[in-house]
């Protein structure tokens, strides 16, 4: 599956953004979906992930640093997954990557940049 992120851009501290990840190719419902981020000089880190469950079986998890501020959601139609980023601070500045994985399949988008600055 090919992934394309969108929605990044310069935002002021305290501001919000909504990132989207669109999938093309063989898009199937049994991919686990996640958002990662990477800032200069640091390793890529997991921000949030969501499993393939529906309703009460859906499980979302978040990195400790973003709990309460970020929300991951599965989307219908062409957009696979979104990430709502609220109350951003400069430490959230990074390139944000979409990831889809199942079994041995592990696909990445090229990322969307989110600089947080006055």
Residue frames as a rotation matrix with the C-alpha (Angstrom) as fourth column:
UNK 1
0.582 0.813 0.000 0.00
0.813 -0.582 0.000 0.00
0.000 0.000 -1.000 0.00
UNK 2
-0.461 -0.692 0.555 1.25
0.668 -0.683 -0.297 3.46
0.585 0.234 0.777 -0.86
UNK 3
0.311 0.526 -0.792 0.76
0.930 -0.340 0.139 6.13
-0.197 -0.779 -0.595 1.78
UNK 4
-0.388 -0.375 0.842 0.67
0.543 -0.831 -0.120 9.91
0.745 0.411 0.526 1.39
UNK 5
-0.193 0.254 -0.948 0.50
0.923 -0.281 -0.263 12.27
-0.333 -0.926 -0.180 4.34
UNK 6
-0.292 0.119 0.949 -0.98
0.461 -0.852 0.248 15.77
0.838 0.510 0.194 4.22
UNK 7
0.700 0.712 -0.057 -1.96
0.449 -0.378 0.810 18.57
0.555 -0.592 -0.584 6.56
UNK 8
0.101 -0.743 -0.661 1.42
0.968 -0.081 0.238 19.63
-0.231 -0.664 0.711 7.89
UNK 9
0.237 -0.085 0.968 2.60
0.476 -0.858 -0.192 23.22
0.847 0.506 -0.163 8.10
UNK 10
-0.785 -0.597 0.166 3.82
0.211 -0.509 -0.835 25.97
0.583 -0.620 0.525 10.37
UNK 11
0.404 0.905 -0.129 1.73
0.434 -0.065 0.898 26.39
0.805 -0.419 -0.420 13.51
UNK 12
-0.131 -0.408 0.903 2.11
-0.568 -0.716 -0.406 28.63
0.812 -0.566 -0.138 16.54
UNK 13
-0.935 -0.208 -0.286 2.51
0.115 0.585 -0.803 27.22
0.334 -0.784 -0.523 20.05
UNK 14
-0.658 0.751 0.047 -0.88
-0.177 -0.094 -0.980 26.32
-0.731 -0.653 0.195 21.44
UNK 15
-0.202 0.570 -0.797 -2.29
-0.964 -0.261 0.057 25.82
-0.175 0.779 0.602 17.97
UNK 16
0.137 0.380 0.915 -3.82
-0.178 0.918 -0.354 22.76
-0.974 -0.115 0.193 16.29
UNK 17
-0.457 -0.210 -0.865 -3.41
-0.888 0.041 0.459 20.75
-0.061 0.977 -0.205 13.12
UNK 18
0.499 0.556 0.664 -5.08
-0.404 0.828 -0.390 17.75
-0.767 -0.074 0.638 11.59
UNK 19
-0.559 -0.739 -0.377 -2.88
-0.749 0.253 0.613 15.35
-0.357 0.625 -0.694 9.64
UNK 20
0.643 0.753 0.136 -4.33
-0.580 0.596 -0.556 12.88
-0.500 0.278 0.820 7.17
UNK 21
-0.603 -0.776 0.184 -2.90
-0.472 0.534 0.701 9.79
-0.642 0.336 -0.689 5.55
UNK 22
0.491 0.752 -0.440 -4.34
-0.800 0.190 -0.569 8.58
-0.345 0.631 0.695 2.26
UNK 23
-0.277 -0.548 0.789 -3.77
-0.171 0.836 0.521 5.12
-0.946 0.009 -0.325 0.91
UNK 24
0.372 0.347 -0.861 -3.59
-0.918 0.003 -0.396 3.92
-0.135 0.938 0.320 -2.66
UNK 25
-0.619 -0.526 -0.583 -3.05
-0.619 0.784 -0.049 0.56
0.483 0.330 -0.811 -4.11
UNK 26
-0.173 0.543 -0.822 -4.26
0.274 0.828 0.489 -2.45
0.946 -0.141 -0.293 -2.21
UNK 27
-0.617 0.048 0.785 -5.97
-0.664 -0.568 -0.487 -0.87
0.423 -0.822 0.382 0.76
UNK 28
-0.170 0.541 -0.824 -7.36
0.273 0.829 0.488 -3.39
0.947 -0.142 -0.288 3.18
UNK 29
0.550 0.553 0.626 -9.11
-0.400 -0.484 0.779 -3.09
0.733 -0.679 -0.045 6.47
UNK 30
0.920 -0.113 -0.374 -6.74
0.354 0.645 0.677 -5.36
0.165 -0.756 0.634 8.34
UNK 31
-0.082 -0.949 0.306 -3.81
0.437 -0.310 -0.845 -2.95
0.896 0.065 0.440 8.50
UNK 32
0.398 0.006 -0.917 -2.79
0.860 -0.349 0.372 -1.65
-0.318 -0.937 -0.144 11.86
UNK 33
0.427 -0.160 0.890 -2.19
0.518 -0.764 -0.385 2.09
0.742 0.625 -0.243 11.46
UNK 34
0.368 -0.396 -0.841 0.17
0.853 -0.216 0.475 4.40
-0.370 -0.892 0.258 13.24
UNK 35
0.850 -0.249 0.463 1.77
0.001 -0.880 -0.475 7.82
0.526 0.405 -0.748 13.25
UNK 36
0.301 -0.846 -0.440 5.46
0.937 0.175 0.303 8.32
-0.180 -0.503 0.845 13.98
UNK 37
0.989 -0.082 0.127 7.54
-0.043 -0.959 -0.281 11.44
0.145 0.272 -0.951 14.12
UNK 38
0.287 -0.953 -0.094 11.19
0.956 0.279 0.094 12.32
-0.063 -0.117 0.991 13.78
UNK 39
0.989 -0.078 -0.123 12.94
-0.073 -0.996 0.044 15.55
-0.126 -0.034 -0.991 14.66
UNK 40
0.533 -0.839 -0.107 16.55
-0.334 -0.093 -0.938 16.44
0.777 0.535 -0.330 13.74
UNK 41
-0.420 -0.858 0.295 19.12
-0.684 0.085 -0.724 14.45
0.596 -0.506 -0.623 15.68
UNK 42
-0.335 0.378 0.863 16.55
-0.771 0.417 -0.482 12.10
-0.542 -0.827 0.152 17.15
UNK 43
-0.980 0.037 0.194 15.30
0.120 0.892 0.435 8.64
-0.157 0.450 -0.879 16.29
UNK 44
-0.470 0.879 -0.080 11.89
-0.434 -0.152 0.888 8.11
0.769 0.452 0.452 14.78
UNK 45
-0.975 0.146 0.170 9.40
-0.112 0.339 -0.934 7.57
-0.194 -0.929 -0.314 17.56
UNK 46
-0.517 0.856 -0.017 5.90
0.700 0.434 0.568 6.16
0.493 0.281 -0.823 17.76
UNK 47
-0.883 0.282 0.374 3.29
-0.383 -0.895 -0.230 8.82
0.270 -0.347 0.898 18.45
UNK 48
-0.159 0.896 0.414 -0.01
-0.763 0.155 -0.627 6.94
-0.626 -0.416 0.659 18.23
UNK 49
-0.934 -0.088 -0.346 -1.40
-0.304 0.704 0.642 3.71
0.187 0.704 -0.685 16.85
UNK 50
-0.055 0.974 0.220 -4.79
-0.895 0.049 -0.442 2.16
-0.442 -0.221 0.869 16.23
UNK 51
-0.757 -0.234 0.610 -5.65
-0.076 0.959 0.274 -1.47
-0.649 0.161 -0.743 15.64
UNK 52
-0.905 0.383 -0.185 -8.09
-0.156 0.106 0.982 -3.03
0.396 0.918 -0.036 13.21
UNK 53
-0.696 0.658 -0.288 -10.84
0.685 0.488 -0.541 -3.48
-0.215 -0.573 -0.790 15.76
UNK 54
-0.518 0.650 0.556 -14.28
0.080 -0.611 0.788 -1.99
0.852 0.452 0.265 15.39
UNK 55
0.524 0.809 0.265 -16.41
-0.152 -0.217 0.964 -0.48
0.838 -0.546 0.010 18.12
UNK 56
0.866 -0.125 0.485 -15.48
-0.491 -0.029 0.870 -1.78
-0.094 -0.992 -0.086 21.55
UNK 57
0.716 -0.633 0.295 -12.65
0.588 0.774 0.236 -3.83
-0.377 0.004 0.926 20.04
UNK 58
0.577 -0.541 0.612 -10.88
0.299 -0.557 -0.775 -0.77
0.760 0.630 -0.160 18.68
UNK 59
0.598 -0.486 -0.637 -7.74
0.717 -0.031 0.697 0.02
-0.358 -0.873 0.330 20.63
UNK 60
0.684 -0.431 0.588 -5.82
0.079 -0.758 -0.648 3.27
0.725 0.490 -0.484 20.46
UNK 61
0.554 -0.560 -0.616 -2.53
0.785 0.104 0.611 3.93
-0.277 -0.822 0.497 22.18
UNK 62
0.862 -0.200 0.466 -0.39
0.013 -0.910 -0.414 7.04
0.507 0.363 -0.782 22.52
UNK 63
-0.227 -0.960 -0.166 3.10
0.576 0.005 -0.817 8.01
0.785 -0.281 0.552 23.47
UNK 64
0.020 0.219 -0.975 3.20
0.988 -0.152 -0.014 9.46
-0.152 -0.964 -0.220 26.97
UNK 65
-0.776 -0.472 -0.418 4.31
0.435 -0.881 0.186 12.86
-0.456 -0.037 0.889 25.66
UNK 66
-0.902 0.430 0.024 1.18
-0.237 -0.541 0.807 13.34
0.360 0.722 0.590 23.53
UNK 67
-0.518 0.748 -0.415 -1.55
0.809 0.586 0.046 11.79
0.277 -0.312 -0.909 25.69
UNK 68
0.013 0.659 -0.752 -4.46
0.745 -0.508 -0.433 14.13
-0.667 -0.554 -0.497 26.07
UNK 69
-0.147 -0.135 -0.980 -3.35
-0.296 -0.939 0.174 16.34
-0.944 0.316 0.098 23.22
UNK 70
-0.709 -0.163 -0.686 -3.32
-0.705 0.138 0.695 14.10
-0.018 0.977 -0.213 20.13
UNK 71
0.103 0.779 0.619 -6.11
-0.436 0.595 -0.676 11.88
-0.894 -0.200 0.400 18.78
UNK 72
-0.898 -0.373 -0.233 -5.74
-0.386 0.415 0.823 9.14
-0.211 0.829 -0.517 16.17
UNK 73
0.084 0.975 0.204 -8.74
-0.450 0.220 -0.866 8.03
-0.889 -0.019 0.457 14.14
UNK 74
-0.672 -0.128 0.729 -9.47
0.530 0.604 0.595 5.66
-0.517 0.786 -0.338 11.30
UNK 75
-0.404 0.507 -0.761 -11.13
-0.596 -0.777 -0.202 7.34
-0.694 0.372 0.617 8.38
UNK 76
0.331 0.579 0.745 -13.50
0.338 0.665 -0.666 6.06
-0.881 0.473 0.024 5.76
UNK 77
0.993 0.102 -0.051 -13.02
-0.025 -0.246 -0.969 6.29
-0.111 0.964 -0.242 2.00
UNK 78
0.648 -0.761 0.030 -9.59
0.217 0.146 -0.965 7.12
0.730 0.632 0.260 0.68
UNK 79
-0.007 -0.646 0.764 -8.14
-0.750 -0.502 -0.431 8.58
0.661 -0.576 -0.481 3.86
UNK 80
-0.052 -0.080 -0.995 -6.91
0.255 0.963 -0.090 5.77
0.966 -0.259 -0.029 6.03
UNK 81
0.222 -0.010 -0.975 -6.05
0.971 0.098 0.220 7.50
0.093 -0.995 0.032 9.25
UNK 82
0.404 -0.080 0.911 -5.89
0.085 -0.989 -0.124 10.97
0.911 0.127 -0.393 10.73
UNK 83
-0.209 -0.472 -0.856 -4.08
0.956 0.083 -0.280 12.53
0.203 -0.878 0.434 13.64
UNK 84
0.676 0.455 0.580 -5.52
0.265 -0.884 0.385 15.54
0.688 -0.106 -0.718 15.42
UNK 85
-0.326 -0.852 -0.409 -2.79
0.850 -0.074 -0.522 17.55
0.415 -0.518 0.748 17.12
UNK 86
0.692 0.602 0.398 -3.96
0.311 -0.746 0.589 20.02
0.652 -0.284 -0.704 19.77
UNK 87
0.960 -0.272 0.064 -2.11
-0.202 -0.519 0.830 22.39
-0.193 -0.810 -0.554 22.07
UNK 88
0.677 -0.731 0.078 1.11
0.583 0.469 -0.664 22.03
0.449 0.495 0.744 20.13
UNK 89
0.812 -0.530 -0.244 4.43
-0.171 -0.616 0.769 23.13
-0.558 -0.582 -0.591 21.57
UNK 90
0.406 -0.696 -0.592 7.88
-0.913 -0.285 -0.292 23.52
0.034 0.659 -0.751 19.98
UNK 91
-0.478 -0.602 0.639 8.90
-0.642 0.736 0.214 20.06
-0.600 -0.308 -0.738 21.22
UNK 92
0.300 0.668 0.681 6.27
0.131 0.678 -0.723 18.62
-0.945 0.306 0.116 18.87
UNK 93
0.471 -0.199 -0.859 8.13
-0.816 -0.468 -0.339 19.99
-0.335 0.861 -0.383 15.85
UNK 94
-0.391 -0.555 0.734 9.02
-0.166 0.827 0.537 17.06
-0.905 0.088 -0.416 13.61
UNK 95
-0.565 0.300 -0.769 8.32
-0.761 0.170 0.625 15.27
0.319 0.939 0.132 10.37
UNK 96
-0.155 0.628 0.763 5.26
-0.645 0.521 -0.560 13.11
-0.749 -0.578 0.324 10.95
UNK 97
-0.780 -0.218 -0.587 5.03
-0.592 0.561 0.579 9.76
0.203 0.799 -0.567 9.15
UNK 98
0.384 0.907 0.172 2.10
-0.912 0.402 -0.083 7.47
-0.145 -0.125 0.982 8.52
UNK 99
-0.783 -0.621 -0.038 2.64
-0.622 0.779 0.077 3.73
-0.018 0.084 -0.996 8.90
UNK 100
0.476 0.877 -0.073 0.51
-0.879 0.477 0.009 0.74
0.043 0.060 0.997 7.92
UNK 101
-0.630 -0.771 -0.095 1.52
-0.752 0.636 -0.170 -2.73
0.192 -0.036 -0.981 9.01
UNK 102
0.611 0.681 0.404 0.24
-0.748 0.663 0.015 -6.26
-0.257 -0.312 0.915 9.10
UNK 103
0.903 -0.338 0.266 2.31
0.355 0.935 -0.019 -9.40
-0.242 0.112 0.964 9.33
UNK 104
-0.045 -0.992 0.118 5.49
0.848 0.024 0.530 -8.85
-0.529 0.124 0.840 7.34
UNK 105
0.091 0.153 0.984 4.07
0.790 -0.613 0.023 -5.81
0.607 0.775 -0.177 5.54
UNK 106
0.155 -0.126 -0.980 5.31
0.759 -0.619 0.200 -2.50
-0.632 -0.775 0.000 6.86
UNK 107
0.046 -0.032 0.998 4.61
0.899 -0.433 -0.056 0.56
0.435 0.901 0.009 4.70
UNK 108
-0.216 -0.224 -0.950 5.62
0.681 -0.732 0.018 4.18
-0.700 -0.643 0.311 5.22
UNK 109
0.854 0.387 0.347 4.66
0.519 -0.659 -0.544 7.50
0.018 0.645 -0.764 3.76
UNK 110
0.027 -0.889 0.457 7.22
0.703 -0.308 -0.641 10.18
0.710 0.339 0.617 2.96
UNK 111
-0.364 -0.154 -0.918 6.16
0.903 -0.299 -0.308 12.35
-0.227 -0.942 0.248 5.85
UNK 112
0.390 0.452 0.802 4.68
0.518 -0.828 0.215 15.79
0.762 0.332 -0.557 6.41
UNK 113
-0.605 -0.788 -0.116 6.56
0.578 -0.334 -0.744 18.50
0.548 -0.517 0.658 8.25
UNK 114
0.643 0.765 -0.032 5.12
0.531 -0.416 0.738 20.19
0.551 -0.492 -0.674 11.33
UNK 115
-0.603 -0.794 0.071 7.17
0.516 -0.456 -0.725 23.12
0.608 -0.401 0.685 12.62
UNK 116
0.569 0.740 -0.357 5.83
0.756 -0.301 0.582 24.72
0.323 -0.601 -0.731 15.79
UNK 117
-0.575 -0.792 -0.204 7.13
0.818 -0.556 -0.147 28.25
0.003 -0.252 0.968 16.28
UNK 118
-0.023 0.558 -0.830 5.88
0.431 -0.743 -0.512 31.77
-0.902 -0.369 -0.224 17.10
